[in-house]
C-alpha cells in the first residue's frame, strides 16, 4: 500500500491530559504506512515516521537533512522556530560531528563527577528549604523548576543576578501561539547576544565553567568559534532548563500516583539509573513532534514514496512505544531488557548533555527517596493542573506532603 499526498491528517498535537498518550499519535502509529500531517504553523505538509527502526533510519540516513530546513517556513508546533540557523540541532554531518566532538569534552566522566557534586549540593539546599517551609509544598516550585535551572546556569558560570532574565527568555521561546512570534524572536536575539558577550569574556578570563571548558576544547588545531560557542550555550540553557524540569516533575508524579513504582525504586536503589531510563521511555515528555528533516532524494519507506524536497517528521514518542521494539510498550516494566530509548533523541542529533541530564534526575529522585520516604501527593491526582501552553508535558504544580 502506498500513501498518497492527498491523505493528510490535521494534527494540532494539543493533548495535555496528565501523562496519558496522545490518542492522535496512537492512531497514527497504528497505520500500515506513513501518514501525511499538517501542523499549526509553517507551509505545507510533512510525513510522519513513527516506528522505532524507521525513526532510526531517518535520523541516521544522509538522505534526510536537518540543515535543509533553514530558510524554509517548515511545519512546526510553535509560531516562531525555536532553533537558530547556527545551532547544532540543524547541522548535518560532518559539520555537526565536528561540533559534537568538541562539545562532548565538557561532559567527560571527570567533568560530570564534578557536576554531580554541585547538583547534590544544590538539590539538598532546595530540599532543606522545602522541608523548612513544611507540607503541603509545591514540588515544582521547590525542586523541579529551580534545580535544573540553577544547575545549568551555575555550570555555565552565569551570575545569579542574570538568572531571572535567562529563565524568562527560555519561557518566551517555548510558548506556542501566533501572538508569541515577535516575543519569541526578541527573546532568542537577546539570549544569543548575551552569550556572545559572555563567550568573549571567558576567552579573556577563563574559569572552570562549561563555557570556559568549551572555549579551550580542541581537536588538533580546531576549536569552536565565538558564534558556535554562544549558540551551544543557548542550546544548553534551553535543554538544561526545559527538559530536566519537566522530567523531574513527570517522574515524581508517576512515583506518587503508582505506589508500586515508588516501592520498586526504594527497594532497588542499585538499579535506579536503569529504572529511570524505563520511565523516560514511557513518559510522553513533549507534544507531537520537534524539528523536521528534508528528503534530499526520493526514498521508499514503510509503504510510502517520500519525494525529494518533502518535509519528514519523526516521533520519538511513538518510537518509544513501538511493540516491535518493546513488548508491552504501554506498560512500565522495571528491569526491561534492551531498554535503549529515544527520549534524548537519536543519531547525530541525540542530546549532547545526556550525562548531565541523567545526573540531575538521579540526584533529584535519589535524594527525594532518601529524605522523604513518606512523600505523597497532597491533592487527588485529578486535581493536578497540567501545562497547556508550551510544547512540553508537565504539571504546573505538584502539591506534596510527607
C-alpha positions as YAML, in Angstrom:
chain: A
units: angstrom
residues:
- id: 1
  name: UNK
  ca: [0.00, 0.00, 0.00]
- id: 2
  name: UNK
  ca: [1.34, 3.44, -0.92]
- id: 3
  name: UNK
  ca: [0.36, 6.58, 0.98]
- id: 4
  name: UNK
  ca: [-0.64, 9.48, -1.27]
- id: 5
  name: UNK
  ca: [-0.21, 13.19, -0.66]
- id: 6
  name: UNK
  ca: [-3.94, 13.94, -0.54]
- id: 7
  name: UNK
  ca: [-4.43, 11.80, 2.60]
- id: 8
  name: UNK
  ca: [-3.42, 14.48, 5.11]
- id: 9
  name: UNK
  ca: [-4.24, 14.45, 8.83]
- id: 10
  name: UNK
  ca: [-4.53, 17.80, 10.60]
- id: 11
  name: UNK
  ca: [-2.58, 17.47, 13.84]
- id: 12
  name: UNK
  ca: [-2.75, 20.25, 16.45]
- id: 13
  name: UNK
  ca: [-0.97, 17.92, 18.92]
- id: 14
  name: UNK
  ca: [-2.50, 19.83, 21.82]
- id: 15
  name: UNK
  ca: [-3.25, 16.83, 24.06]
- id: 16
  name: UNK
  ca: [-2.33, 17.62, 27.69]
- id: 17
  name: UNK
  ca: [-4.13, 15.15, 29.95]
- id: 18
  name: UNK
  ca: [-1.69, 14.11, 32.66]
- id: 19
  name: UNK
  ca: [0.78, 11.59, 31.19]
- id: 20
  name: UNK
  ca: [-1.76, 9.81, 29.02]
- id: 21
  name: UNK
  ca: [-0.58, 9.05, 25.50]
- id: 22
  name: UNK
  ca: [-1.90, 11.39, 22.79]
- id: 23
  name: UNK
  ca: [-4.74, 9.48, 21.04]
- id: 24
  name: UNK
  ca: [-3.92, 11.18, 17.72]
- id: 25
  name: UNK
  ca: [-0.35, 9.84, 17.87]
- id: 26
  name: UNK
  ca: [-1.67, 6.46, 18.97]
- id: 27
  name: UNK
  ca: [-3.91, 6.34, 15.88]
- id: 28
  name: UNK
  ca: [-1.10, 7.43, 13.55]
- id: 29
  name: UNK
  ca: [1.28, 4.75, 14.81]
- id: 30
  name: UNK
  ca: [-1.31, 2.05, 14.05]
- id: 31
  name: UNK
  ca: [-1.41, 2.86, 10.34]
- id: 32
  name: UNK
  ca: [0.05, 0.48, 7.80]
- id: 33
  name: UNK
  ca: [2.13, 3.17, 6.10]
- id: 34
  name: UNK
  ca: [3.45, 6.65, 6.80]
- id: 35
  name: UNK
  ca: [0.94, 9.43, 7.37]
- id: 36
  name: UNK
  ca: [0.93, 12.92, 5.92]
- id: 37
  name: UNK
  ca: [0.32, 15.50, 8.66]
- id: 38
  name: UNK
  ca: [-0.45, 19.20, 8.77]
- id: 39
  name: UNK
  ca: [0.78, 21.17, 11.79]
- id: 40
  name: UNK
  ca: [-0.47, 24.52, 13.16]
- id: 41
  name: UNK
  ca: [2.42, 26.59, 11.72]
- id: 42
  name: UNK
  ca: [4.60, 26.51, 8.64]
- id: 43
  name: UNK
  ca: [3.92, 25.94, 4.97]
- id: 44
  name: UNK
  ca: [2.94, 22.59, 3.53]
- id: 45
  name: UNK
  ca: [2.54, 19.14, 4.99]
- id: 46
  name: UNK
  ca: [5.04, 16.62, 6.29]
- id: 47
  name: UNK
  ca: [5.46, 12.88, 6.51]
- id: 48
  name: UNK
  ca: [5.33, 11.40, 9.99]
- id: 49
  name: UNK
  ca: [7.60, 8.43, 10.79]
- id: 50
  name: UNK
  ca: [6.54, 6.52, 13.92]
- id: 51
  name: UNK
  ca: [8.25, 3.09, 14.17]
- id: 52
  name: UNK
  ca: [11.49, 2.62, 16.10]
- id: 53
  name: UNK
  ca: [13.52, 1.18, 13.23]
- id: 54
  name: UNK
  ca: [12.19, 3.73, 10.74]
- id: 55
  name: UNK
  ca: [12.95, 6.61, 13.11]
- id: 56
  name: UNK
  ca: [16.46, 5.18, 13.48]
- id: 57
  name: UNK
  ca: [16.80, 5.19, 9.71]
- id: 58
  name: UNK
  ca: [15.63, 8.76, 9.21]
- id: 59
  name: UNK
  ca: [17.84, 10.10, 12.00]
- id: 60
  name: UNK
  ca: [20.97, 8.38, 10.66]
- id: 61
  name: UNK
  ca: [20.44, 8.42, 6.88]
- id: 62
  name: UNK
  ca: [22.31, 11.18, 5.00]
- id: 63
  name: UNK
  ca: [19.39, 11.41, 2.57]
- id: 64
  name: UNK
  ca: [17.38, 13.20, 5.27]
- id: 65
  name: UNK
  ca: [18.78, 16.63, 6.17]
- id: 66
  name: UNK
  ca: [18.12, 18.93, 9.12]
- id: 67
  name: UNK
  ca: [20.27, 21.67, 7.58]
- id: 68
  name: UNK
  ca: [17.99, 21.82, 4.53]
- id: 69
  name: UNK
  ca: [15.11, 23.23, 6.60]
- id: 70
  name: UNK
  ca: [16.92, 26.55, 7.02]
- id: 71
  name: UNK
  ca: [15.27, 29.34, 5.03]
- id: 72
  name: UNK
  ca: [12.06, 27.28, 4.85]
- id: 73
  name: UNK
  ca: [8.87, 28.01, 6.75]
- id: 74
  name: UNK
  ca: [8.84, 24.38, 7.86]
- id: 75
  name: UNK
  ca: [5.85, 22.60, 9.50]
- id: 76
  name: UNK
  ca: [6.01, 23.00, 13.29]
- id: 77
  name: UNK
  ca: [4.05, 23.48, 16.53]
- id: 78
  name: UNK
  ca: [5.43, 26.87, 17.59]
- id: 79
  name: UNK
  ca: [4.71, 30.22, 15.95]
- id: 80
  name: UNK
  ca: [8.41, 31.11, 15.80]
- id: 81
  name: UNK
  ca: [11.08, 28.48, 15.02]
- id: 82
  name: UNK
  ca: [12.91, 27.75, 18.28]
- id: 83
  name: UNK
  ca: [16.24, 26.90, 16.68]
- id: 84
  name: UNK
  ca: [18.88, 29.27, 15.32]
- id: 85
  name: UNK
  ca: [20.40, 28.63, 11.87]
- id: 86
  name: UNK
  ca: [23.80, 28.20, 13.54]
- id: 87
  name: UNK
  ca: [22.52, 25.64, 16.06]
- id: 88
  name: UNK
  ca: [23.96, 22.14, 16.11]
- id: 89
  name: UNK
  ca: [20.34, 20.92, 16.07]
- id: 90
  name: UNK
  ca: [20.10, 21.95, 12.40]
- id: 91
  name: UNK
  ca: [23.54, 20.86, 11.23]
- id: 92
  name: UNK
  ca: [24.31, 17.70, 9.27]
- id: 93
  name: UNK
  ca: [27.47, 15.59, 9.40]
- id: 94
  name: UNK
  ca: [30.35, 16.21, 9.01]
- id: 95
  name: UNK
  ca: [29.79, 19.75, 10.36]
- id: 96
  name: UNK
  ca: [27.66, 18.61, 13.29]
- id: 97
  name: UNK
  ca: [30.13, 15.79, 14.05]
- id: 98
  name: UNK
  ca: [32.91, 18.35, 14.49]
- id: 99
  name: UNK
  ca: [30.85, 20.48, 16.92]
- id: 100
  name: UNK
  ca: [29.64, 17.43, 18.83]
- id: 101
  name: UNK
  ca: [33.17, 16.06, 19.22]
- id: 102
  name: UNK
  ca: [34.37, 19.35, 20.68]
- id: 103
  name: UNK
  ca: [31.26, 19.90, 22.83]
- id: 104
  name: UNK
  ca: [31.35, 16.47, 24.44]
- id: 105
  name: UNK
  ca: [34.68, 17.43, 26.02]
- id: 106
  name: UNK
  ca: [32.60, 19.35, 28.59]
- id: 107
  name: UNK
  ca: [30.79, 16.14, 29.61]
- id: 108
  name: UNK
  ca: [33.62, 13.69, 30.25]
- id: 109
  name: UNK
  ca: [33.24, 11.43, 33.33]
- id: 110
  name: UNK
  ca: [35.63, 13.70, 35.24]
- id: 111
  name: UNK
  ca: [33.60, 16.82, 34.49]
- id: 112
  name: UNK
  ca: [30.27, 15.09, 35.17]
- id: 113
  name: UNK
  ca: [31.51, 13.77, 38.53]
- id: 114
  name: UNK
  ca: [32.33, 17.35, 39.50]
- id: 115
  name: UNK
  ca: [28.92, 18.47, 38.21]
- id: 116
  name: UNK
  ca: [27.20, 15.75, 40.27]
- id: 117
  name: UNK
  ca: [28.78, 17.09, 43.45]
- id: 118
  name: UNK
  ca: [27.46, 20.55, 42.62]
- id: 119
  name: UNK
  ca: [24.00, 19.20, 41.69]
- id: 120
  name: UNK
  ca: [23.78, 17.33, 45.01]
- id: 121
  name: UNK
  ca: [24.63, 20.49, 46.96]
- id: 122
  name: UNK
  ca: [22.01, 22.47, 45.05]
- id: 123
  name: UNK
  ca: [19.38, 19.72, 45.47]
- id: 124
  name: UNK
  ca: [19.97, 19.39, 49.20]
- id: 125
  name: UNK
  ca: [19.77, 23.15, 49.65]
- id: 126
  name: UNK
  ca: [16.43, 23.25, 47.81]
- id: 127
  name: UNK
  ca: [15.08, 20.29, 49.79]
- id: 128
  name: UNK
  ca: [16.22, 21.94, 53.04]
- id: 129
  name: UNK
  ca: [14.12, 24.97, 52.10]
- id: 130
  name: UNK
  ca: [11.12, 22.78, 51.20]
- id: 131
  name: UNK
  ca: [11.41, 20.87, 54.47]
- id: 132
  name: UNK
  ca: [11.67, 24.10, 56.46]
- id: 133
  name: UNK
  ca: [8.57, 25.52, 54.73]
- id: 134
  name: UNK
  ca: [6.70, 22.37, 55.72]
- id: 135
  name: UNK
  ca: [3.90, 20.48, 54.00]
- id: 136
  name: UNK
  ca: [1.98, 20.91, 51.84]
- id: 137
  name: UNK
  ca: [4.62, 22.16, 49.41]
- id: 138
  name: UNK
  ca: [4.72, 22.57, 45.64]
- id: 139
  name: UNK
  ca: [7.49, 20.28, 44.38]
- id: 140
  name: UNK
  ca: [7.60, 22.12, 41.05]
- id: 141
  name: UNK
  ca: [8.38, 25.43, 42.74]
- id: 142
  name: UNK
  ca: [10.74, 23.96, 45.33]
- id: 143
  name: UNK
  ca: [12.66, 21.43, 43.20]
- id: 144
  name: UNK
  ca: [11.64, 20.65, 39.61]
- id: 145
  name: UNK
  ca: [11.87, 24.23, 38.35]
- id: 146
  name: UNK
  ca: [14.87, 25.55, 40.28]
- id: 147
  name: UNK
  ca: [17.19, 22.54, 40.28]
- id: 148
  name: UNK
  ca: [17.78, 22.19, 36.50]
- id: 149
  name: UNK
  ca: [17.66, 25.96, 36.05]
- id: 150
  name: UNK
  ca: [20.13, 26.65, 38.84]
- id: 151
  name: UNK
  ca: [22.32, 23.75, 37.73]
- id: 152
  name: UNK
  ca: [22.79, 24.73, 34.09]
- id: 153
  name: UNK
  ca: [23.11, 28.45, 34.85]
- id: 154
  name: UNK
  ca: [25.59, 27.70, 37.63]
- id: 155
  name: UNK
  ca: [27.60, 25.33, 35.40]
- id: 156
  name: UNK
  ca: [27.64, 27.91, 32.60]
- id: 157
  name: UNK
  ca: [29.04, 30.42, 35.08]
- id: 158
  name: UNK
  ca: [26.17, 32.90, 34.70]
- id: 159
  name: UNK
  ca: [25.91, 35.41, 37.53]
- id: 160
  name: UNK
  ca: [22.93, 34.82, 39.80]
- id: 161
  name: UNK
  ca: [21.57, 38.30, 39.11]
- id: 162
  name: UNK
  ca: [21.09, 37.27, 35.46]
- id: 163
  name: UNK
  ca: [19.20, 34.05, 36.21]
- id: 164
  name: UNK
  ca: [15.68, 35.57, 36.09]
- id: 165
  name: UNK
  ca: [16.47, 37.05, 32.67]
- id: 166
  name: UNK
  ca: [17.59, 33.65, 31.38]
- id: 167
  name: UNK
  ca: [14.55, 31.86, 32.80]
- id: 168
  name: UNK
  ca: [12.10, 34.37, 31.33]
- id: 169
  name: UNK
  ca: [13.80, 34.23, 27.93]
- id: 170
  name: UNK
  ca: [13.58, 30.43, 27.81]
- id: 171
  name: UNK
  ca: [9.89, 30.51, 28.72]
- id: 172
  name: UNK
  ca: [9.13, 33.03, 25.97]
- id: 173
  name: UNK
  ca: [10.84, 30.84, 23.39]
- id: 174
  name: UNK
  ca: [8.79, 27.75, 24.24]
- id: 175
  name: UNK
  ca: [5.27, 29.19, 24.39]
- id: 176
  name: UNK
  ca: [3.03, 28.21, 21.47]
- id: 177
  name: UNK
  ca: [0.54, 30.57, 19.81]
- id: 178
  name: UNK
  ca: [0.61, 33.01, 16.92]
- id: 179
  name: UNK
  ca: [0.70, 36.01, 19.25]
- id: 180
  name: UNK
  ca: [4.04, 34.88, 20.67]
- id: 181
  name: UNK
  ca: [6.03, 35.11, 17.41]
- id: 182
  name: UNK
  ca: [7.56, 38.57, 17.95]
- id: 183
  name: UNK
  ca: [8.14, 37.92, 21.65]
- id: 184
  name: UNK
  ca: [9.94, 34.63, 20.91]
- id: 185
  name: UNK
  ca: [12.09, 36.21, 18.18]
- id: 186
  name: UNK
  ca: [13.14, 39.03, 20.52]
- id: 187
  name: UNK
  ca: [13.92, 36.55, 23.31]
- id: 188
  name: UNK
  ca: [16.14, 34.47, 21.01]
- id: 189
  name: UNK
  ca: [18.03, 37.56, 19.81]
- id: 190
  name: UNK
  ca: [18.50, 38.80, 23.38]
- id: 191
  name: UNK
  ca: [19.80, 35.48, 24.67]
- id: 192
  name: UNK
  ca: [22.15, 34.99, 21.71]
- id: 193
  name: UNK
  ca: [23.60, 38.49, 22.16]
- id: 194
  name: UNK
  ca: [24.07, 37.83, 25.88]
- id: 195
  name: UNK
  ca: [26.04, 34.65, 25.25]
- id: 196
  name: UNK
  ca: [28.19, 36.27, 22.55]
- id: 197
  name: UNK
  ca: [29.28, 38.81, 25.14]
- id: 198
  name: UNK
  ca: [29.82, 36.14, 27.78]
- id: 199
  name: UNK
  ca: [31.93, 33.99, 25.44]
- id: 200
  name: UNK
  ca: [34.21, 36.94, 24.71]
- id: 201
  name: UNK
  ca: [34.66, 37.50, 28.44]
- id: 202
  name: UNK
  ca: [35.53, 33.83, 29.04]
- id: 203
  name: UNK
  ca: [38.08, 33.86, 26.22]
- id: 204
  name: UNK
  ca: [39.87, 36.66, 28.06]
- id: 205
  name: UNK
  ca: [39.35, 35.32, 31.57]
- id: 206
  name: UNK
  ca: [38.54, 31.58, 31.67]
- id: 207
  name: UNK
  ca: [37.22, 29.79, 34.73]
- id: 208
  name: UNK
  ca: [36.00, 26.25, 35.46]
- id: 209
  name: UNK
  ca: [32.54, 26.67, 33.93]
- id: 210
  name: UNK
  ca: [31.26, 24.85, 30.82]
- id: 211
  name: UNK
  ca: [31.77, 27.87, 28.54]
- id: 212
  name: UNK
  ca: [35.41, 28.15, 29.62]
- id: 213
  name: UNK
  ca: [35.94, 24.41, 29.14]
- id: 214
  name: UNK
  ca: [34.44, 24.57, 25.65]
- id: 215
  name: UNK
  ca: [36.42, 27.69, 24.79]
- id: 216
  name: UNK
  ca: [39.59, 25.69, 25.46]
- id: 217
  name: UNK
  ca: [38.36, 22.45, 23.81]
- id: 218
  name: UNK
  ca: [40.46, 21.43, 20.84]
- id: 219
  name: UNK
  ca: [40.71, 18.70, 18.25]
- id: 220
  name: UNK
  ca: [44.20, 19.22, 16.92]
- id: 221
  name: UNK
  ca: [44.20, 22.84, 15.76]
- id: 222
  name: UNK
  ca: [40.40, 23.03, 15.55]
- id: 223
  name: UNK
  ca: [38.26, 24.76, 18.16]
- id: 224
  name: UNK
  ca: [34.82, 26.36, 18.43]
- id: 225
  name: UNK
  ca: [34.49, 29.95, 17.26]
- id: 226
  name: UNK
  ca: [32.61, 32.55, 19.31]
- id: 227
  name: UNK
  ca: [29.29, 32.22, 17.45]
- id: 228
  name: UNK
  ca: [29.35, 28.42, 17.64]
- id: 229
  name: UNK
  ca: [30.08, 28.55, 21.35]
- id: 230
  name: UNK
  ca: [27.37, 31.16, 22.01]
- id: 231
  name: UNK
  ca: [24.73, 29.10, 20.18]
- id: 232
  name: UNK
  ca: [25.85, 25.96, 22.05]
- id: 233
  name: UNK
  ca: [25.49, 27.79, 25.36]
- id: 234
  name: UNK
  ca: [21.97, 28.88, 24.36]
- id: 235
  name: UNK
  ca: [21.13, 25.29, 23.37]
- id: 236
  name: UNK
  ca: [22.34, 24.01, 26.74]
- id: 237
  name: UNK
  ca: [20.33, 26.72, 28.50]
- id: 238
  name: UNK
  ca: [17.17, 25.74, 26.65]
- id: 239
  name: UNK
  ca: [17.50, 21.98, 27.08]
- id: 240
  name: UNK
  ca: [19.03, 22.19, 30.54]
- id: 241
  name: UNK
  ca: [16.20, 24.25, 31.98]
- id: 242
  name: UNK
  ca: [13.38, 22.77, 29.97]
- id: 243
  name: UNK
  ca: [13.74, 19.02, 29.57]
- id: 244
  name: UNK
  ca: [15.05, 18.10, 33.03]
- id: 245
  name: UNK
  ca: [12.48, 20.37, 34.72]
- id: 246
  name: UNK
  ca: [9.63, 18.53, 33.02]
- id: 247
  name: UNK
  ca: [11.10, 15.08, 33.58]
- id: 248
  name: UNK
  ca: [11.69, 15.53, 37.31]
- id: 249
  name: UNK
  ca: [8.03, 16.51, 37.78]
- id: 250
  name: UNK
  ca: [6.74, 13.79, 35.46]
- id: 251
  name: UNK
  ca: [8.80, 11.05, 37.12]
- id: 252
  name: UNK
  ca: [7.81, 12.10, 40.64]
- id: 253
  name: UNK
  ca: [4.16, 12.29, 39.56]
- id: 254
  name: UNK
  ca: [4.37, 8.68, 38.36]
- id: 255
  name: UNK
  ca: [6.03, 7.54, 41.59]
- id: 256
  name: UNK
  ca: [3.40, 9.26, 43.73]
- id: 257
  name: UNK
  ca: [0.42, 8.00, 41.74]
- id: 258
  name: UNK
  ca: [1.74, 4.46, 41.21]
- id: 259
  name: UNK
  ca: [2.81, 3.22, 44.67]
- id: 260
  name: UNK
  ca: [4.27, 0.01, 43.24]
- id: 261
  name: UNK
  ca: [6.77, 2.09, 41.24]
- id: 262
  name: UNK
  ca: [7.89, 4.03, 44.31]
- id: 263
  name: UNK
  ca: [8.25, 0.76, 46.23]
- id: 264
  name: UNK
  ca: [10.41, -0.68, 43.45]
- id: 265
  name: UNK
  ca: [12.59, 2.44, 43.34]
- id: 266
  name: UNK
  ca: [13.22, 2.27, 47.10]
- id: 267
  name: UNK
  ca: [13.86, -1.48, 47.12]
- id: 268
  name: UNK
  ca: [16.20, -1.44, 44.12]
- id: 269
  name: UNK
  ca: [18.30, 1.68, 44.57]
- id: 270
  name: UNK
  ca: [21.22, -0.04, 42.83]
- id: 271
  name: UNK
  ca: [19.06, -0.15, 39.67]
- id: 272
  name: UNK
  ca: [17.86, 3.46, 39.88]
- id: 273
  name: UNK
  ca: [19.54, 4.55, 36.64]
- id: 274
  name: UNK
  ca: [18.02, 1.71, 34.60]
- id: 275
  name: UNK
  ca: [14.64, 2.30, 36.22]
- id: 276
  name: UNK
  ca: [14.77, 5.98, 35.32]
- id: 277
  name: UNK
  ca: [15.52, 5.07, 31.71]
- id: 278
  name: UNK
  ca: [12.39, 2.88, 31.60]
- id: 279
  name: UNK
  ca: [10.33, 5.78, 32.98]
- id: 280
  name: UNK
  ca: [11.85, 8.10, 30.38]
- id: 281
  name: UNK
  ca: [10.90, 5.64, 27.64]
- id: 282
  name: UNK
  ca: [7.31, 5.57, 28.88]
- id: 283
  name: UNK
  ca: [6.72, 9.25, 29.57]
- id: 284
  name: UNK
  ca: [5.29, 11.34, 26.68]
- id: 285
  name: UNK
  ca: [7.66, 14.18, 27.50]
- id: 286
  name: UNK
  ca: [6.52, 16.56, 24.76]
- id: 287
  name: UNK
  ca: [3.63, 17.26, 22.45]
- id: 288
  name: UNK
  ca: [3.71, 15.92, 18.91]
- id: 289
  name: UNK
  ca: [6.98, 16.39, 17.09]
- id: 290
  name: UNK
  ca: [10.09, 18.55, 17.06]
- id: 291
  name: UNK
  ca: [12.37, 19.69, 14.24]
- id: 292
  name: UNK
  ca: [11.78, 18.03, 10.84]
- id: 293
  name: UNK
  ca: [14.18, 16.93, 8.14]
- id: 294
  name: UNK
  ca: [14.06, 17.35, 4.36]
- id: 295
  name: UNK
  ca: [14.42, 14.46, 1.94]
- id: 296
  name: UNK
  ca: [17.37, 15.16, -0.38]
- id: 297
  name: UNK
  ca: [16.25, 12.50, -2.83]
- id: 298
  name: UNK
  ca: [13.29, 10.16, -3.36]
- id: 299
  name: UNK
  ca: [13.12, 7.49, -0.63]
- id: 300
  name: UNK
  ca: [10.78, 4.49, -0.30]
- id: 301
  name: UNK
  ca: [9.85, 3.84, 3.33]
- id: 302
  name: UNK
  ca: [7.10, 1.89, 5.07]
- id: 303
  name: UNK
  ca: [4.81, 1.73, 2.06]
- id: 304
  name: UNK
  ca: [5.24, 5.39, 1.10]
- id: 305
  name: UNK
  ca: [7.27, 7.22, -1.51]
- id: 306
  name: UNK
  ca: [8.90, 10.26, 0.09]
- id: 307
  name: UNK
  ca: [9.74, 12.72, -2.67]
- id: 308
  name: UNK
  ca: [12.85, 14.88, -2.83]
- id: 309
  name: UNK
  ca: [12.11, 18.14, -1.00]
- id: 310
  name: UNK
  ca: [9.41, 16.67, 1.28]
- id: 311
  name: UNK
  ca: [9.48, 17.50, 4.98]
- id: 312
  name: UNK
  ca: [9.79, 14.47, 7.26]
- id: 313
  name: UNK
  ca: [8.98, 14.48, 10.97]
- id: 314
  name: UNK
  ca: [9.86, 11.63, 13.31]
- id: 315
  name: UNK
  ca: [8.07, 10.86, 16.58]
- id: 316
  name: UNK
  ca: [10.34, 9.75, 19.40]
- id: 317
  name: UNK
  ca: [7.19, 9.26, 21.48]
- id: 318
  name: UNK
  ca: [5.74, 6.61, 19.19]
- id: 319
  name: UNK
  ca: [9.16, 5.02, 18.66]
- id: 320
  name: UNK
  ca: [9.38, 4.59, 22.44]
- id: 321
  name: UNK
  ca: [6.02, 2.75, 22.36]
- id: 322
  name: UNK
  ca: [6.76, 0.56, 19.33]
- id: 323
  name: UNK
  ca: [5.63, -3.01, 20.21]
- id: 324
  name: UNK
  ca: [8.13, -4.44, 17.73]
- id: 325
  name: UNK
  ca: [10.90, -2.99, 19.89]
- id: 326
  name: UNK
  ca: [9.33, -3.02, 23.38]
- id: 327
  name: UNK
  ca: [6.99, -5.85, 24.44]
- id: 328
  name: UNK
  ca: [4.05, -4.40, 26.39]
- id: 329
  name: UNK
  ca: [5.12, -0.91, 25.29]
- id: 330
  name: UNK
  ca: [2.35, 0.91, 27.17]
- id: 331
  name: UNK
  ca: [3.40, -0.63, 30.48]
- id: 332
  name: UNK
  ca: [6.25, 0.41, 32.77]
- id: 333
  name: UNK
  ca: [8.43, -2.69, 33.14]
- id: 334
  name: UNK
  ca: [11.22, -2.29, 35.72]
- id: 335
  name: UNK
  ca: [14.26, -4.25, 34.63]
- id: 336
  name: UNK
  ca: [13.15, -4.23, 31.00]
- id: 337
  name: UNK
  ca: [15.96, -5.73, 28.88]
- id: 338
  name: UNK
  ca: [17.34, -3.71, 25.99]
- id: 339
  name: UNK
  ca: [15.55, -0.54, 27.08]
- id: 340
  name: UNK
  ca: [17.56, 1.82, 24.88]
- id: 341
  name: UNK
  ca: [15.05, 4.58, 24.19]
- id: 342
  name: UNK
  ca: [14.72, 7.83, 22.25]
- id: 343
  name: UNK
  ca: [13.72, 10.28, 24.98]
- id: 344
  name: UNK
  ca: [17.01, 12.13, 24.34]
- id: 345
  name: UNK
  ca: [16.76, 11.78, 20.56]
- id: 346
  name: UNK
  ca: [18.83, 9.54, 18.28]
- id: 347
  name: UNK
  ca: [21.72, 9.61, 15.87]
- id: 348
  name: UNK
  ca: [23.64, 12.77, 15.09]
- id: 349
  name: UNK
  ca: [21.15, 14.93, 16.97]
- id: 350
  name: UNK
  ca: [20.94, 12.99, 20.21]
- id: 351
  name: UNK
  ca: [21.29, 15.35, 23.16]
- id: 352
  name: UNK
  ca: [24.96, 16.05, 23.87]
- id: 353
  name: UNK
  ca: [24.31, 16.70, 27.56]
- id: 354
  name: UNK
  ca: [22.69, 13.34, 28.39]
- id: 355
  name: UNK
  ca: [25.30, 12.66, 31.13]
- id: 356
  name: UNK
  ca: [24.32, 15.94, 32.82]
- id: 357
  name: UNK
  ca: [20.57, 15.31, 32.45]
- id: 358
  name: UNK
  ca: [20.87, 11.82, 33.93]
- id: 359
  name: UNK
  ca: [22.98, 13.12, 36.81]
- id: 360
  name: UNK
  ca: [20.24, 15.65, 37.61]
- id: 361
  name: UNK
  ca: [17.49, 13.03, 37.51]
- id: 362
  name: UNK
  ca: [19.48, 10.53, 39.58]
- id: 363
  name: UNK
  ca: [20.28, 13.14, 42.23]
- id: 364
  name: UNK
  ca: [16.77, 14.64, 42.35]
- id: 365
  name: UNK
  ca: [14.91, 11.32, 42.56]
- id: 366
  name: UNK
  ca: [17.52, 9.63, 44.73]
- id: 367
  name: UNK
  ca: [17.65, 12.42, 47.30]
- id: 368
  name: UNK
  ca: [13.84, 12.63, 47.42]
- id: 369
  name: UNK
  ca: [13.63, 8.89, 48.13]
- id: 370
  name: UNK
  ca: [16.28, 9.22, 50.86]
- id: 371
  name: UNK
  ca: [14.98, 12.35, 52.56]
- id: 372
  name: UNK
  ca: [11.22, 11.99, 52.18]
- id: 373
  name: UNK
  ca: [10.33, 8.28, 52.47]
- id: 374
  name: UNK
  ca: [6.68, 9.14, 53.19]
- id: 375
  name: UNK
  ca: [6.32, 11.63, 50.32]
- id: 376
  name: UNK
  ca: [2.79, 11.67, 48.86]
- id: 377
  name: UNK
  ca: [0.52, 13.84, 46.74]
- id: 378
  name: UNK
  ca: [-1.32, 16.40, 48.83]
- id: 379
  name: UNK
  ca: [-4.26, 16.52, 46.39]
- id: 380
  name: UNK
  ca: [-6.13, 13.86, 44.40]
- id: 381
  name: UNK
  ca: [-4.33, 13.12, 41.09]
- id: 382
  name: UNK
  ca: [-7.22, 14.52, 39.05]
- id: 383
  name: UNK
  ca: [-6.72, 17.93, 40.70]
- id: 384
  name: UNK
  ca: [-3.12, 18.28, 39.46]
- id: 385
  name: UNK
  ca: [-3.04, 21.01, 36.79]
- id: 386
  name: UNK
  ca: [-1.04, 20.39, 33.60]
- id: 387
  name: UNK
  ca: [0.63, 22.76, 31.17]
- id: 388
  name: UNK
  ca: [-1.38, 23.56, 28.04]
- id: 389
  name: UNK
  ca: [0.63, 26.48, 26.62]
- id: 390
  name: UNK
  ca: [4.01, 25.01, 25.65]
- id: 391
  name: UNK
  ca: [5.26, 22.05, 23.63]
- id: 392
  name: UNK
  ca: [6.16, 20.13, 26.80]
- id: 393
  name: UNK
  ca: [4.11, 17.82, 29.04]
- id: 394
  name: UNK
  ca: [4.45, 18.61, 32.74]
- id: 395
  name: UNK
  ca: [2.39, 19.53, 35.84]
- id: 396
  name: UNK
  ca: [2.20, 23.24, 36.62]
- id: 397
  name: UNK
  ca: [2.13, 22.41, 40.31]
- id: 398
  name: UNK
  ca: [2.78, 19.21, 42.23]
- id: 399
  name: UNK
  ca: [1.47, 19.64, 45.81]
- id: 400
  name: UNK
  ca: [3.16, 17.12, 48.11]
- id: 401
  name: UNK
  ca: [3.15, 16.25, 51.80]
- id: 402
  name: UNK
  ca: [5.22, 13.93, 53.99]
...
